[in-house]
Amino acid sequence: MQLAPAQLPQHLQRGLKPLYTLHGDEPLLIQEAADALRAAARVQGYTERTVHTVAGANFDWSEVLAAGGSLSLFADKQIVEVRIPSGKPGKEGSEALQQLAAQAQGNDSTLTLVLLPRLDKATKSGAWFAALESFGVTLQVEPVERGALPPWIAQRLQAQGQRVSSGEAGQRTLQFFADRVEGNLLAAHQEIQKLALLYPQGELTFEQIERAVLNVARYDVFKLSEAVLGGQIGRMTRMLDGLQAEGEAEVLVHYTLAEDIRALKRVKDAIGAGRPLPMALREQRIWGLKERLFERALPRLTDTALANLLYAAHQVDGIVKGLKQPDWPEDGWQALHRLATTLCRECAVLPARGAGTPLRAKIGV
């Protein structure tokens, strides 16, 4: 049985099931879901808890199986928590999890929690995960994307009796807040809690939030491509500055930008050869959010623009590896900024020039 995290409170009002599996790569939301399950269990008399963390190939799964089938002299009900940080239980673990899932049926004295990181499609199709899903309840915790972050912040503020002003001013305040905590949801939660300590319930001003909320944003190099392909120049600039400050490798940032340019060119060429856009995207393994961004960006990109962007990416490849290029900055991060800005602008604005107009003058190549 699959359950969305938002459905968990209502589900718990109807009573606990004997087996729950939580998986996702957002620690705060996994922790909150697990805390909700533990709290509901305590109310229903689950007074004992054991935690087993699977580490390495030599982990003793017999301890987990034994814990699920035994109680101490001092507890009527217990929680058995199995944490698998790698998401890979191995052959012995796969068999043990299937047995654990089967023995959870009808066991009202043991609540089993299995905590996993984000799982790929192949892992979720394995026999052990299928058993957990079949015999228990699974919750897939998705990260809060940048576009959903302002309403998420507003909801958390409302839960503690605070809010921003209504209308456009309030939206600007939430966007400012989101810019400061993007990519670091746990720190965002802490900053929201801090506001409850600093200010009374009611409306918060922009100045109060500006003074109180630290810049705790953490940037993922693969999220950079979302900002670039989405034409979000301000966000892209913040992300590049943040990645540089965090010590990210210039080569990895360049690879991400260059791979997007190459993929755009391949899809564009496939469309030119008569392939439907959905087929061209599937052939290049473009899925999910990036698929939607490609669909939006491709009509804005001419063949000439993409050819020149490919040439620019080749130039920047040399710069980040220590080579000098004519008419380009010697500093690798400055060159990456120029390349990213050019691609970002191309994705943001419908082309006004003719298809044959060179782009090199714009990007300095």
N, C-alpha and C positions, 0 to 999 in steps of 0.2 A: 504493500500500500504506500503510495507516494503522497506526501503532504507538503504544502508550501509553508514557509516559516510564519507567514501572516495568519495561517489557519491554526497554528499551534495552541494559542490561548483557548479558542472555542473547543478544540479537540480535547484539551485537558479537562474542561468542565464536564465532559462525558465520561471521564475515567481514563486510567492508564492502560496501555498495552504492555505486554511483557518484554518487548524488544523494540529498540529504536536505533536507527543508524543515521548519523549526521555527517554530511560530507560537503566540503567547500573550502575555499582559501581565504575566507574573511574571518580572522580569529575572533573579533568582537562578537559577530553575529552567531558564530558557532558556540562561543562561551555563553551568550545570553540564552540561546535555545537549550543548551545543556543545563544551565542554572534553573530554567523554568521547569524542566523535567525533574531535576533533583528536588526542587521546592515542593512540587506536587507529590512526589514520592514520600517526602518526609511527612506531609500532612496525612498521607494514607498509611503511615506506620513503617516505612522502610528506614530503619534506624541504623543499619550497618552498611558500610561502603568499602569496596576493595577496588583498587586501580591497577591495571596491568598495562604497561607500555611495551609494545613490541619493538625490540631493538636488535637487529642482526638476525642471521640465519639460525643461530643456536637458541633462540627463544623457546622456552618450555611451555608449549601450549597445553600440556596436561594440567598445569596449575589453573588455567582459565576454565577448562572443562570441569575440574574438580570444584572450583569456587561456585560455578553455576549450579552444582548439584548438592551443595552442603550449606548448612547454616551453623552459626556459632550457638553456644548455649544461652547467649544473652540477647538474641535477636530473633524475632518472628519473620521479619522480611529484610531483604538486603538488596543493595545496588551493586552490580558487577560492571565495571567500566573498562572497556578495552580500547586503548589508543594505538593507532597504527600510523605514525607520522609519515612513513614513506608511501602509504597507500598500497603496498605490495606485501601481502601476508606470506607469500611463498606457497609451495605445494602442501607442506604440513599444515600451515595456517589456513589454507583454503579448505582443507578437509575438516579442520577443527571448527572453523566458522560455520560450515554447513551443519555440523553436528550441534553446535551451540544454538543455531537458529531453530533446528528441529526440536531440541529439548526445551526451548523457551515456550513452546505451545502448551497452554494449560497450566503453566507454572506461575501461580499467583504469589509465590513467596520470593521470587527473584525478578528484579528489573535489570535488563541488560542494555547498556549503552555502548555503541561502537562509534568511535570518533575517527574520521578519516579526512585527509586533505581533498582538494579538488581531484576528481577522477576523470580520466579520458574515456572515450566511448568504448574502447576495447576492454578496459578494466571493468566497466559497468556491465558488460555483456558476459563476464566470467561467471562460473557456477556459484562461487562463494557469495558474490554480491547479489546474484539472482535469488539465492536462498534467503539472504537477509531481507530482501525486498518482498519476497513471497510470504515469509513467516512473520514479518514485523512491519514497522512503519519507517520509511526513509524520508529525510528532509535534506534537500539540496539547497545549500545556502549560496546565493549568488552575490558577488560584490556589488556595492552601490556605485554605479557609474557616475561620471561627472555631471551629466545632465539631470540625474535624479538626486544629486547631493543637496541642492538648496531646499527642496521640499522635505527631504529627510532631516535636515537641520531644523527646519521649522516645526516638524512633528515632534522632535525631541525637546525643543524649547517649550512647546505647548504642554508636553507631559509634565514639565516641572513648573508650569504656571507662568511662563514667559513667552513673549512674542515680539516680532518686529512690527514696524508701522505698516499700514495697509498700502496698497497701490504700488506704483513704480519705485518709490523710495525704499519701501521694504524689500522689494525684489533686488534692488542694487545692494542693499545690506547683506542679503542672503548670498548673492553672488560673490561679494567681497569675502564673506566668511568661508564659502566653498573654495575660493582661490587659496586661502591660507591653510586649508586642511586636506586638500585633494590628495588622494592616494594613501592616506594615513587615518583610517576610520577609527582606530582605537584612540589616537590622539585627538581626533575630532570629538569623540565622546567625552574625553577628559576636559576639553575646552568648554564644551556645553555645560558640563557639571560645574566647572569653575564659575561660569556666569551665575549659576544659582547661588553660589557662596558669596559672590561680590555684590549682587544687586537683588532687590526685592522682586516679588512677582509683579507682573505687569509688562508694559511695553518697554523694550530696550531701544535706545537710540543708536545710530550709526557710530557716533563718537564713543559710546560706552563699549561697543563691540570692537572698534578699532584699537582702543586702549588695552582691552583685556585679552583678545585672542592672539596667541602667538602664531608665527608663521611656521607651522609644523608639516607643511606639505612634503610628500615624498613622491618622486616621479619615476615611473616605469618607462624604460626606453621604448617598449612596444606600444605604450599608450601615446607616445609622441606621434606615431603615424596617424592615430585617430584625429589628433588636433590638426596635423598638417593636411590630411585628406579632407577634413571638414572645413578647411579655410579659416580656422580660428587662430589668427596671427598673434593676438595677445596671449592666449593660452600657450601656443607653441613657443613663444619667446620665454615665458616663465619656466616652461618645462626644460628648455635647453639650458637656461641659466641654473636651474635647480640641479640638472644632471651634471653640469660642470662642477658645481659646488660640492656635490656628493662624490666626486672623483670617478664618475663613469668613464669608461674607455671611449676615446674618440672613435676608434675603429668600429666599435659596436654601434654607436649612434649613426655613423656613416653607412654601415651595412643596412640598418633599418630603413634609412631614407632611400638608398640606392635600390634595395629590393622592392620597395614600393614603386619606384620609377620604372624598374624593369617589368614588374607585373602589369602596371598600367599600359606599358608599350606592347606587351604580349597580347593582352586582351584587346587593345585597340587594333592590332594587326589581325587578330582572329575575326573581329567584327568586319574589318575591311575585306577579309577573304570570304565573307558570307555567313559566318557563324552567328546565330542568335546570341544576344548578350548573356542570358542565363547559362547557356551551354559553354560559352567562352569563360565565364567566371568559374563554373564547376571544373573545367579542364585545368584551370590554373589554381585550383584548390583555394578559392576565395570564398569564405563563409561568413555568416553572422553579420556583425556590425560593419566589418570591413567590406562585405558585399554591398551593403546599402551605401557606404561611402563611395565605393567605386562607381556604382550606378549613378550617383549624383555628380561625380567629378568628371567622368569620361566625356560627356557632351561638351564640357568646357575646355577640353584639351585637344589641340590640333596635333596632327602628325609631326609638324615642324617643331612645335613646342616640346613634345616628348623626345624627339631626336636631340634637341639641344640640351634638354635636361639630362639625358643619358651622357652626353659629352661632358657636361658640367660635373656630373657625379664621378666620371672618370678622373677629371682634374682634381676634385676634392679627395679622391682616394689616394692620390699621390701626396697631397698636402698633409693629410693625417698620418702618413708614413714617413714624413720628414723631407719631402721633395718640394722645391719651389716651382710655382706656376705663374706665368705672365698674367698680370692684371688681376691676380687673386691675392687675398691676404696671406701672409706667411703663417699666421696663427691658425691652428686647426679648428678651434672653436669658432673663430670669426668666419672661416670658410663654411663651416657647417651651418652657421646662422644664415649666411647668404643663400646657400642651396635650399635650406628649409623654407626660408621666406619666399623665395621665388616659386617653389612648388606650391606653397600654401596660397599664394596670390593667384596662381593659375587655377587652383581648385575652387577658389572663392568667387571669381568673377567670370562671367561669360566673355569669351574672347572677342575683342572689338576689331582686331587686325585681320587681314586676309590670311588664308591658310599658308601662303608662301612667305609671309613676313618673318624674317629671322628673329630669334629670341636672344641671340648671343649678346647683343648690345645691352639687354636688360640685366643679364646675369654676369656680365664682365668676362666673357670667354671669347 
